[in-house]
Amino acid sequence: MTAATAPARGPGTAAHAARRAFRALALPAVLIGVWWAVSSASGSYLVPPPDVIAAAFAELWFSERFFADALPSIARLLGGYALALALGIGAGLALGSAPRLRALTEPVLEFLRAVPPPVLVPLLILLAGVGNGMKVLVIVSGCVWPILLNTIEGVRAVDPVLADTCRAFGVRGTRRLRTLVLRSASPQIMAGARQALSIAIILMVISEMFASSSGLGFTVVQFQRSFAVPEMWAGIVLLGLIGVVLSLLFRRVERRVLAWHTGLRAATRGE
């Protein structure tokens, strides 16, 4: 595309980008201002002002400590989340496609789903020790359920007309799984995956609070026990930023995976 044929970016595009930036930053700016006012009025050591937290954040996480504590935590989070995706989608496809198998396993699944994952930490320590395996298993034990249940419901909701059409045209096996079942269930699978991502961050922190010597959860607890309050808040801010970055990355993946679904909904609405 030449310069003569390239679409010009007029003032409307810049104005739209400015409005989007304002909407994204307005509420955080207001909350920081409120925090600053409250911390200045209270004078409490437990509520440090944002500039003190920012200084502690820069000193802590723009150093080797990020590679020693934050990166291993992120690796465990992503590993447990990926394993939960594989197990949840795989088991969900099997259970959603087999009503008798689903009826047979439903009582056990409901029992296991009701067990809070943090309660399993002492058991997992006994079974897997106190290393990375235990922490990954804690993340998997909580993340797998929203993915599994949403996958089952997505498979069950496959349009019977489309299923009959595939049967009539001889579309079977992996081709049917790829073109019909996974595509039809993908909106609900992505909804479960989004829920599981927030659960993964919580369980990552919880798993590192037990019998651990590194990681963000361990670091935040150590700062709290030593009354290093600005550093503790800096760790909490880093956890929040990790959550924001992972959410933005997930949104990009979701937009790409569900591009067909978004276009179909827009066509149905006549947009």
Buried (B, 14 or more C-beta within 10 A) or exposed (E): EEEEEEEEEEEEEEEEEEEEEEEEEEEEEEEBEEBEEEBEEEEEEEBBBBEBBBBBBEEBBEEEEEEEBBEBBBEBBBBBBBBBBEBBBEBBBBBBBEEEEBEEBEEEBEEEEEEEBBEBBEEBBEEBEBEBBBBBBBBBBBBBBBBBBBBBBBBBEBEEEBBEEBEEEEBEEEEBBEEBBBBBBBBBBBBBBBBBBBBBBBBBBBBBBBBBEEBBBBBBBBBBEEEBBBBBBBBBBBBEEBBEEBEEEBEEEBEEBBEEBEEEEEEEEEE
